[in-house]
Amino acid sequence: MSSGAENHRRDYYEKRNQYEWRGIGEYWILDPVVGQVTVLSLTAQGYNEVFFTGKMVVESPTFPAWLLKAEAMLALG
């Protein structure tokens, strides 16, 4: 994710709406500003959000064998 209010709005709202409308099954947001990884998984009701921080292992319905922790993913950026 890029820094700045405009980029935040685009990543958290515009892309989310576009991806949901297009039926994208999963969408991740890596946000080093708040120290959080957000995994959005598409359901019949829309995206379900799950937040991961610090030493939490990021869980993904699409990648069940994923073993990286949020802090490690955020450090890669």
Phi and psi restraints in degrees (range 20) as a CNS / XPLOR table:
assign (resid 1 and name C) (resid 2 and name N)
       (resid 2 and name CA) (resid 2 and name C) 1.0 -86.9 20.0 2
assign (resid 2 and name N) (resid 2 and name CA)
       (resid 2 and name C) (resid 3 and name N) 1.0 153.1 20.0 2
assign (resid 2 and name C) (resid 3 and name N)
       (resid 3 and name CA) (resid 3 and name C) 1.0 -80.4 20.0 2
assign (resid 3 and name N) (resid 3 and name CA)
       (resid 3 and name C) (resid 4 and name N) 1.0 164.4 20.0 2
assign (resid 3 and name C) (resid 4 and name N)
       (resid 4 and name CA) (resid 4 and name C) 1.0 106.8 20.0 2
assign (resid 4 and name N) (resid 4 and name CA)
       (resid 4 and name C) (resid 5 and name N) 1.0 150.8 20.0 2
assign (resid 4 and name C) (resid 5 and name N)
       (resid 5 and name CA) (resid 5 and name C) 1.0 -61.8 20.0 2
assign (resid 5 and name N) (resid 5 and name CA)
       (resid 5 and name C) (resid 6 and name N) 1.0 -40.1 20.0 2
assign (resid 5 and name C) (resid 6 and name N)
       (resid 6 and name CA) (resid 6 and name C) 1.0 -64.4 20.0 2
assign (resid 6 and name N) (resid 6 and name CA)
       (resid 6 and name C) (resid 7 and name N) 1.0 -44.3 20.0 2
assign (resid 6 and name C) (resid 7 and name N)
       (resid 7 and name CA) (resid 7 and name C) 1.0 -66.6 20.0 2
assign (resid 7 and name N) (resid 7 and name CA)
       (resid 7 and name C) (resid 8 and name N) 1.0 -37.6 20.0 2
assign (resid 7 and name C) (resid 8 and name N)
       (resid 8 and name CA) (resid 8 and name C) 1.0 -61.3 20.0 2
assign (resid 8 and name N) (resid 8 and name CA)
       (resid 8 and name C) (resid 9 and name N) 1.0 -47.5 20.0 2
assign (resid 8 and name C) (resid 9 and name N)
       (resid 9 and name CA) (resid 9 and name C) 1.0 -60.9 20.0 2
assign (resid 9 and name N) (resid 9 and name CA)
       (resid 9 and name C) (resid 10 and name N) 1.0 -43.2 20.0 2
assign (resid 9 and name C) (resid 10 and name N)
       (resid 10 and name CA) (resid 10 and name C) 1.0 -63.2 20.0 2
assign (resid 10 and name N) (resid 10 and name CA)
       (resid 10 and name C) (resid 11 and name N) 1.0 -47.2 20.0 2
assign (resid 10 and name C) (resid 11 and name N)
       (resid 11 and name CA) (resid 11 and name C) 1.0 -69.9 20.0 2
assign (resid 11 and name N) (resid 11 and name CA)
       (resid 11 and name C) (resid 12 and name N) 1.0 -41.8 20.0 2
assign (resid 11 and name C) (resid 12 and name N)
       (resid 12 and name CA) (resid 12 and name C) 1.0 -86.3 20.0 2
assign (resid 12 and name N) (resid 12 and name CA)
       (resid 12 and name C) (resid 13 and name N) 1.0 -24.2 20.0 2
assign (resid 12 and name C) (resid 13 and name N)
       (resid 13 and name CA) (resid 13 and name C) 1.0 -119.7 20.0 2
assign (resid 13 and name N) (resid 13 and name CA)
       (resid 13 and name C) (resid 14 and name N) 1.0 -55.8 20.0 2
assign (resid 13 and name C) (resid 14 and name N)
       (resid 14 and name CA) (resid 14 and name C) 1.0 -65.6 20.0 2
assign (resid 14 and name N) (resid 14 and name CA)
       (resid 14 and name C) (resid 15 and name N) 1.0 -52.1 20.0 2
assign (resid 14 and name C) (resid 15 and name N)
       (resid 15 and name CA) (resid 15 and name C) 1.0 -62.4 20.0 2
assign (resid 15 and name N) (resid 15 and name CA)
       (resid 15 and name C) (resid 16 and name N) 1.0 -41.7 20.0 2
assign (resid 15 and name C) (resid 16 and name N)
       (resid 16 and name CA) (resid 16 and name C) 1.0 -56.8 20.0 2
assign (resid 16 and name N) (resid 16 and name CA)
       (resid 16 and name C) (resid 17 and name N) 1.0 -48.4 20.0 2
assign (resid 16 and name C) (resid 17 and name N)
       (resid 17 and name CA) (resid 17 and name C) 1.0 -63.8 20.0 2
assign (resid 17 and name N) (resid 17 and name CA)
       (resid 17 and name C) (resid 18 and name N) 1.0 -42.9 20.0 2
assign (resid 17 and name C) (resid 18 and name N)
       (resid 18 and name CA) (resid 18 and name C) 1.0 -64.9 20.0 2
assign (resid 18 and name N) (resid 18 and name CA)
       (resid 18 and name C) (resid 19 and name N) 1.0 -45.3 20.0 2
assign (resid 18 and name C) (resid 19 and name N)
       (resid 19 and name CA) (resid 19 and name C) 1.0 -67.4 20.0 2
assign (resid 19 and name N) (resid 19 and name CA)
       (resid 19 and name C) (resid 20 and name N) 1.0 -39.2 20.0 2
assign (resid 19 and name C) (resid 20 and name N)
       (resid 20 and name CA) (resid 20 and name C) 1.0 -64.0 20.0 2
assign (resid 20 and name N) (resid 20 and name CA)
       (resid 20 and name C) (resid 21 and name N) 1.0 -45.3 20.0 2
assign (resid 20 and name C) (resid 21 and name N)
       (resid 21 and name CA) (resid 21 and name C) 1.0 -60.1 20.0 2
assign (resid 21 and name N) (resid 21 and name CA)
       (resid 21 and name C) (resid 22 and name N) 1.0 -36.9 20.0 2
assign (resid 21 and name C) (resid 22 and name N)
       (resid 22 and name CA) (resid 22 and name C) 1.0 -83.1 20.0 2
assign (resid 22 and name N) (resid 22 and name CA)
       (resid 22 and name C) (resid 23 and name N) 1.0 -6.5 20.0 2
assign (resid 22 and name C) (resid 23 and name N)
       (resid 23 and name CA) (resid 23 and name C) 1.0 81.0 20.0 2
assign (resid 23 and name N) (resid 23 and name CA)
       (resid 23 and name C) (resid 24 and name N) 1.0 25.0 20.0 2
assign (resid 23 and name C) (resid 24 and name N)
       (resid 24 and name CA) (resid 24 and name C) 1.0 -66.4 20.0 2
assign (resid 24 and name N) (resid 24 and name CA)
       (resid 24 and name C) (resid 25 and name N) 1.0 121.1 20.0 2
assign (resid 24 and name C) (resid 25 and name N)
       (resid 25 and name CA) (resid 25 and name C) 1.0 -66.1 20.0 2
assign (resid 25 and name N) (resid 25 and name CA)
       (resid 25 and name C) (resid 26 and name N) 1.0 -29.3 20.0 2
assign (resid 25 and name C) (resid 26 and name N)
       (resid 26 and name CA) (resid 26 and name C) 1.0 -153.1 20.0 2
assign (resid 26 and name N) (resid 26 and name CA)
       (resid 26 and name C) (resid 27 and name N) 1.0 143.9 20.0 2
assign (resid 26 and name C) (resid 27 and name N)
       (resid 27 and name CA) (resid 27 and name C) 1.0 -142.0 20.0 2
assign (resid 27 and name N) (resid 27 and name CA)
       (resid 27 and name C) (resid 28 and name N) 1.0 128.5 20.0 2
assign (resid 27 and name C) (resid 28 and name N)
       (resid 28 and name CA) (resid 28 and name C) 1.0 -112.6 20.0 2
assign (resid 28 and name N) (resid 28 and name CA)
       (resid 28 and name C) (resid 29 and name N) 1.0 140.8 20.0 2
assign (resid 28 and name C) (resid 29 and name N)
       (resid 29 and name CA) (resid 29 and name C) 1.0 -122.1 20.0 2
assign (resid 29 and name N) (resid 29 and name CA)
       (resid 29 and name C) (resid 30 and name N) 1.0 118.9 20.0 2
assign (resid 29 and name C) (resid 30 and name N)
       (resid 30 and name CA) (resid 30 and name C) 1.0 -100.0 20.0 2
assign (resid 30 and name N) (resid 30 and name CA)
       (resid 30 and name C) (resid 31 and name N) 1.0 113.7 20.0 2
assign (resid 30 and name C) (resid 31 and name N)
       (resid 31 and name CA) (resid 31 and name C) 1.0 -120.2 20.0 2
assign (resid 31 and name N) (resid 31 and name CA)
       (resid 31 and name C) (resid 32 and name N) 1.0 93.7 20.0 2
assign (resid 31 and name C) (resid 32 and name N)
       (resid 32 and name CA) (resid 32 and name C) 1.0 -68.8 20.0 2
assign (resid 32 and name N) (resid 32 and name CA)
       (resid 32 and name C) (resid 33 and name N) 1.0 -20.1 20.0 2
assign (resid 32 and name C) (resid 33 and name N)
       (resid 33 and name CA) (resid 33 and name C) 1.0 -64.5 20.0 2
assign (resid 33 and name N) (resid 33 and name CA)
       (resid 33 and name C) (resid 34 and name N) 1.0 -43.2 20.0 2
assign (resid 33 and name C) (resid 34 and name N)
       (resid 34 and name CA) (resid 34 and name C) 1.0 -100.9 20.0 2
assign (resid 34 and name N) (resid 34 and name CA)
       (resid 34 and name C) (resid 35 and name N) 1.0 -2.9 20.0 2
assign (resid 34 and name C) (resid 35 and name N)
       (resid 35 and name CA) (resid 35 and name C) 1.0 68.3 20.0 2
assign (resid 35 and name N) (resid 35 and name CA)
       (resid 35 and name C) (resid 36 and name N) 1.0 46.6 20.0 2
assign (resid 35 and name C) (resid 36 and name N)
       (resid 36 and name CA) (resid 36 and name C) 1.0 -143.2 20.0 2
assign (resid 36 and name N) (resid 36 and name CA)
       (resid 36 and name C) (resid 37 and name N) 1.0 142.4 20.0 2
assign (resid 36 and name C) (resid 37 and name N)
       (resid 37 and name CA) (resid 37 and name C) 1.0 -110.5 20.0 2
assign (resid 37 and name N) (resid 37 and name CA)
       (resid 37 and name C) (resid 38 and name N) 1.0 127.0 20.0 2
assign (resid 37 and name C) (resid 38 and name N)
       (resid 38 and name CA) (resid 38 and name C) 1.0 -110.7 20.0 2
assign (resid 38 and name N) (resid 38 and name CA)
       (resid 38 and name C) (resid 39 and name N) 1.0 127.7 20.0 2
assign (resid 38 and name C) (resid 39 and name N)
       (resid 39 and name CA) (resid 39 and name C) 1.0 -110.8 20.0 2
assign (resid 39 and name N) (resid 39 and name CA)
       (resid 39 and name C) (resid 40 and name N) 1.0 121.0 20.0 2
assign (resid 39 and name C) (resid 40 and name N)
       (resid 40 and name CA) (resid 40 and name C) 1.0 -108.8 20.0 2
assign (resid 40 and name N) (resid 40 and name CA)
       (resid 40 and name C) (resid 41 and name N) 1.0 119.9 20.0 2
assign (resid 40 and name C) (resid 41 and name N)
       (resid 41 and name CA) (resid 41 and name C) 1.0 -114.0 20.0 2
assign (resid 41 and name N) (resid 41 and name CA)
       (resid 41 and name C) (resid 42 and name N) 1.0 129.7 20.0 2
assign (resid 41 and name C) (resid 42 and name N)
       (resid 42 and name CA) (resid 42 and name C) 1.0 -74.7 20.0 2
assign (resid 42 and name N) (resid 42 and name CA)
       (resid 42 and name C) (resid 43 and name N) 1.0 130.2 20.0 2
assign (resid 42 and name C) (resid 43 and name N)
       (resid 43 and name CA) (resid 43 and name C) 1.0 -122.7 20.0 2
assign (resid 43 and name N) (resid 43 and name CA)
       (resid 43 and name C) (resid 44 and name N) 1.0 178.8 20.0 2
assign (resid 43 and name C) (resid 44 and name N)
       (resid 44 and name CA) (resid 44 and name C) 1.0 -63.6 20.0 2
assign (resid 44 and name N) (resid 44 and name CA)
       (resid 44 and name C) (resid 45 and name N) 1.0 -25.2 20.0 2
assign (resid 44 and name C) (resid 45 and name N)
       (resid 45 and name CA) (resid 45 and name C) 1.0 -93.2 20.0 2
assign (resid 45 and name N) (resid 45 and name CA)
       (resid 45 and name C) (resid 46 and name N) 1.0 -0.7 20.0 2
assign (resid 45 and name C) (resid 46 and name N)
       (resid 46 and name CA) (resid 46 and name C) 1.0 118.7 20.0 2
assign (resid 46 and name N) (resid 46 and name CA)
       (resid 46 and name C) (resid 47 and name N) 1.0 -164.3 20.0 2
assign (resid 46 and name C) (resid 47 and name N)
       (resid 47 and name CA) (resid 47 and name C) 1.0 -75.8 20.0 2
assign (resid 47 and name N) (resid 47 and name CA)
       (resid 47 and name C) (resid 48 and name N) 1.0 136.8 20.0 2
assign (resid 47 and name C) (resid 48 and name N)
       (resid 48 and name CA) (resid 48 and name C) 1.0 -100.4 20.0 2
assign (resid 48 and name N) (resid 48 and name CA)
       (resid 48 and name C) (resid 49 and name N) 1.0 124.8 20.0 2
assign (resid 48 and name C) (resid 49 and name N)
       (resid 49 and name CA) (resid 49 and name C) 1.0 -98.1 20.0 2
assign (resid 49 and name N) (resid 49 and name CA)
       (resid 49 and name C) (resid 50 and name N) 1.0 135.2 20.0 2
assign (resid 49 and name C) (resid 50 and name N)
       (resid 50 and name CA) (resid 50 and name C) 1.0 -131.5 20.0 2
assign (resid 50 and name N) (resid 50 and name CA)
       (resid 50 and name C) (resid 51 and name N) 1.0 132.9 20.0 2
assign (resid 50 and name C) (resid 51 and name N)
       (resid 51 and name CA) (resid 51 and name C) 1.0 -106.9 20.0 2
assign (resid 51 and name N) (resid 51 and name CA)
       (resid 51 and name C) (resid 52 and name N) 1.0 140.2 20.0 2
assign (resid 51 and name C) (resid 52 and name N)
       (resid 52 and name CA) (resid 52 and name C) 1.0 -130.5 20.0 2
assign (resid 52 and name N) (resid 52 and name CA)
       (resid 52 and name C) (resid 53 and name N) 1.0 136.2 20.0 2
assign (resid 52 and name C) (resid 53 and name N)
       (resid 53 and name CA) (resid 53 and name C) 1.0 -137.4 20.0 2
assign (resid 53 and name N) (resid 53 and name CA)
       (resid 53 and name C) (resid 54 and name N) 1.0 163.2 20.0 2
assign (resid 53 and name C) (resid 54 and name N)
       (resid 54 and name CA) (resid 54 and name C) 1.0 51.8 20.0 2
assign (resid 54 and name N) (resid 54 and name CA)
       (resid 54 and name C) (resid 55 and name N) 1.0 -125.3 20.0 2
assign (resid 54 and name C) (resid 55 and name N)
       (resid 55 and name CA) (resid 55 and name C) 1.0 -87.1 20.0 2
assign (resid 55 and name N) (resid 55 and name CA)
       (resid 55 and name C) (resid 56 and name N) 1.0 6.8 20.0 2
assign (resid 55 and name C) (resid 56 and name N)
       (resid 56 and name CA) (resid 56 and name C) 1.0 -68.3 20.0 2
assign (resid 56 and name N) (resid 56 and name CA)
       (resid 56 and name C) (resid 57 and name N) 1.0 134.6 20.0 2
assign (resid 56 and name C) (resid 57 and name N)
       (resid 57 and name CA) (resid 57 and name C) 1.0 -77.4 20.0 2
assign (resid 57 and name N) (resid 57 and name CA)
       (resid 57 and name C) (resid 58 and name N) 1.0 128.0 20.0 2
assign (resid 57 and name C) (resid 58 and name N)
       (resid 58 and name CA) (resid 58 and name C) 1.0 -71.2 20.0 2
assign (resid 58 and name N) (resid 58 and name CA)
       (resid 58 and name C) (resid 59 and name N) 1.0 124.6 20.0 2
assign (resid 58 and name C) (resid 59 and name N)
       (resid 59 and name CA) (resid 59 and name C) 1.0 -104.3 20.0 2
assign (resid 59 and name N) (resid 59 and name CA)
       (resid 59 and name C) (resid 60 and name N) 1.0 135.0 20.0 2
assign (resid 59 and name C) (resid 60 and name N)
       (resid 60 and name CA) (resid 60 and name C) 1.0 -135.5 20.0 2
assign (resid 60 and name N) (resid 60 and name CA)
       (resid 60 and name C) (resid 61 and name N) 1.0 127.4 20.0 2
assign (resid 60 and name C) (resid 61 and name N)
       (resid 61 and name CA) (resid 61 and name C) 1.0 -61.4 20.0 2
assign (resid 61 and name N) (resid 61 and name CA)
       (resid 61 and name C) (resid 62 and name N) 1.0 -31.5 20.0 2
assign (resid 61 and name C) (resid 62 and name N)
       (resid 62 and name CA) (resid 62 and name C) 1.0 -77.1 20.0 2
assign (resid 62 and name N) (resid 62 and name CA)
       (resid 62 and name C) (resid 63 and name N) 1.0 -33.6 20.0 2
assign (resid 62 and name C) (resid 63 and name N)
       (resid 63 and name CA) (resid 63 and name C) 1.0 -124.7 20.0 2
assign (resid 63 and name N) (resid 63 and name CA)
       (resid 63 and name C) (resid 64 and name N) 1.0 73.8 20.0 2
assign (resid 63 and name C) (resid 64 and name N)
       (resid 64 and name CA) (resid 64 and name C) 1.0 -64.0 20.0 2
assign (resid 64 and name N) (resid 64 and name CA)
       (resid 64 and name C) (resid 65 and name N) 1.0 -20.0 20.0 2
assign (resid 64 and name C) (resid 65 and name N)
       (resid 65 and name CA) (resid 65 and name C) 1.0 -90.9 20.0 2
assign (resid 65 and name N) (resid 65 and name CA)
       (resid 65 and name C) (resid 66 and name N) 1.0 5.6 20.0 2
assign (resid 65 and name C) (resid 66 and name N)
       (resid 66 and name CA) (resid 66 and name C) 1.0 -61.1 20.0 2
assign (resid 66 and name N) (resid 66 and name CA)
       (resid 66 and name C) (resid 67 and name N) 1.0 131.1 20.0 2
assign (resid 66 and name C) (resid 67 and name N)
       (resid 67 and name CA) (resid 67 and name C) 1.0 -124.2 20.0 2
assign (resid 67 and name N) (resid 67 and name CA)
       (resid 67 and name C) (resid 68 and name N) 1.0 6.8 20.0 2
assign (resid 67 and name C) (resid 68 and name N)
       (resid 68 and name CA) (resid 68 and name C) 1.0 -80.1 20.0 2
assign (resid 68 and name N) (resid 68 and name CA)
       (resid 68 and name C) (resid 69 and name N) 1.0 143.8 20.0 2
assign (resid 68 and name C) (resid 69 and name N)
       (resid 69 and name CA) (resid 69 and name C) 1.0 -85.9 20.0 2
assign (resid 69 and name N) (resid 69 and name CA)
       (resid 69 and name C) (resid 70 and name N) 1.0 155.7 20.0 2
assign (resid 69 and name C) (resid 70 and name N)
       (resid 70 and name CA) (resid 70 and name C) 1.0 -55.9 20.0 2
assign (resid 70 and name N) (resid 70 and name CA)
       (resid 70 and name C) (resid 71 and name N) 1.0 -45.8 20.0 2
assign (resid 70 and name C) (resid 71 and name N)
       (resid 71 and name CA) (resid 71 and name C) 1.0 -62.0 20.0 2
assign (resid 71 and name N) (resid 71 and name CA)
       (resid 71 and name C) (resid 72 and name N) 1.0 -34.2 20.0 2
assign (resid 71 and name C) (resid 72 and name N)
       (resid 72 and name CA) (resid 72 and name C) 1.0 -70.7 20.0 2
assign (resid 72 and name N) (resid 72 and name CA)
       (resid 72 and name C) (resid 73 and name N) 1.0 -40.2 20.0 2
assign (resid 72 and name C) (resid 73 and name N)
       (resid 73 and name CA) (resid 73 and name C) 1.0 -65.2 20.0 2
assign (resid 73 and name N) (resid 73 and name CA)
       (resid 73 and name C) (resid 74 and name N) 1.0 -41.6 20.0 2
assign (resid 73 and name C) (resid 74 and name N)
       (resid 74 and name CA) (resid 74 and name C) 1.0 -68.9 20.0 2
assign (resid 74 and name N) (resid 74 and name CA)
       (resid 74 and name C) (resid 75 and name N) 1.0 -27.8 20.0 2
assign (resid 74 and name C) (resid 75 and name N)
       (resid 75 and name CA) (resid 75 and name C) 1.0 -73.5 20.0 2
assign (resid 75 and name N) (resid 75 and name CA)
       (resid 75 and name C) (resid 76 and name N) 1.0 -20.3 20.0 2
assign (resid 75 and name C) (resid 76 and name N)
       (resid 76 and name CA) (resid 76 and name C) 1.0 -71.9 20.0 2
assign (resid 76 and name N) (resid 76 and name CA)
       (resid 76 and name C) (resid 77 and name N) 1.0 -21.8 20.0 2
